[in-house]
């Protein structure tokens, strides 16, 4: 029931405080015949050791019960107050309350991206995905790291991503993709294995620090393996050898809607009037100003700079170069079946 020892400590503190209070209330009502309010008052001043005046003179049995209640409650009260105070000071109580709202959001969420690990790679990945308008759920073990980023637009799940129930809690069955960004290859390997066993068709991307791990990760079920050092080194070499070209492609990938973008447009539900037609027949360049620079067939074949005689088929992908407005027009044409 409790995935965190901190949550269990809070539950235990509240439970012990409740039990000792009920014992006190029940004891005063039975032994002394006090009313509910009087019994609650006596229990509170006894358990908290405040020591206000008794509401009624106690009998010998009542005094023995009060002594016993003080002895039993002293340690429990101190433990409970210190635990609850710790949660208030460190923000953990607020985290627990926010967890309810988070669970509601997770139940409604679909086609989100799971990111395992929120180190530098994980944070950058989440940042770029949010800029692209994607929903992000992060699985992270480090409680302090989660607290320091709790005001971000990311939904956090505290736990171990190698455990099935943690991935299920993060909505892996409704996710579009999972990205493992942990710094240790062996940890990413376990995450990939667990995720693939739960979702055979899920897109899984894993970070790797060593080339020897690439094959193991793919065997475990990774769809793609990325080595940040290799990618960074290639980009830096490109800035020396072909600086303008490298910068151009970097801007295409990350500028968002402020400049020219290169995006993929999925023809999942191609209108009937376009099926069997060619790219030339669709008049995309004339109607939108955007350029189709690539084409991917449903079988996975890539065509660079496809000719006008390339035939459109359902579930193909177009790689479109243009401004954000131009790209939206292309999507509208594909979606609504408008021709020129």
Steps between C-alpha positions, in 0.01 A plus 500: 500500500780741588776542240688747718624458857422868557134445413484202737650708783231763456225238493641332811521830688139592422379146575675485841372843594147399403513171693633655821236775476219247460632301797503815711152614397353154551673455835377828648145437378488145642694547825385850597175525306615820328313642200667477159618862511638469855674172410656659188618798707658277765667285236652796318643666812631165622658379176649840417621543863356854504370447853191722517248454781295179506134543406389274786662343804647165399439176685787271600439287191489814290833620634664162436363511144631856453848399620499205259382725213779750567764224498364343180449827315820686586721333238218464247409869517862612465557265203179605327558873537862476381401291196215730396718808556770345282251457216379858535850649510639293213193532282421130502144543627429731210650240268262236634197725447618586149532128434121467492471767231791341314325163495190661351710663227675171425172316455392753236838508326588306186768519230736652754874442520656323799848617597692281743754706694505877540869577479641740242400281205155441639441866573608609151284231341198609703564867418509437124193276507301761692601763243359269234172479687538145631385374839782369718505265798830450683590200715768595751628342826657811651239663723697822545545536123125467451431762768737747334309471169145452627385835355583395144242376248637149537304233689731303731472142619735416786624144470711239323423465128616136502188414702188417302260682732696826472483491120132411518442794734670727246255384232743304285220317316360831373837666436639582159861437595743434785843663520755354742759766591668345803878551520580130552451270200405199714213699656372601158522137390272388785256782425484404131446133585218581741330747267521269199350210697201718584454666160632305198414781255618802701764733353795470742805725477797445728812692585830311490845601618697220329476364147516144633165558670322594177438141387392389847245780527357422157481130588319593821241689297623854436369645173782754489821548696657845535850578623498866614880530483503369144217728388663800667839420351354465150321832533812680623706351216231618258524853637868497398473321165161633383398770747211657309349165404527369856338814641227486235397146593521585870254785450269276298483258789463732796378848407134408536241723335715812463686395187508235232422150624559150373224275627341167419134486399336162547244398239329255734149565371562609144178635339354276232552761228877497562550126506684392187577863410849639462669778695468715187121452499476636855657836397646546849775736390257727313231500771722536807849610397650208694739247348483122531863399548449139605256210488476183709298206374293287743766229453770731635673600175629858494496711184705821504357791298215291357390573144157623405407150378533351853167337581325583829388206713343476848742489795784660303693797638588827333803699613401861448722810505331832562378756748257404772206649307599316183530171686158546659352549154663175385349317797160648420521383139597148609228496763213650297591387148507838329667513161595786280 
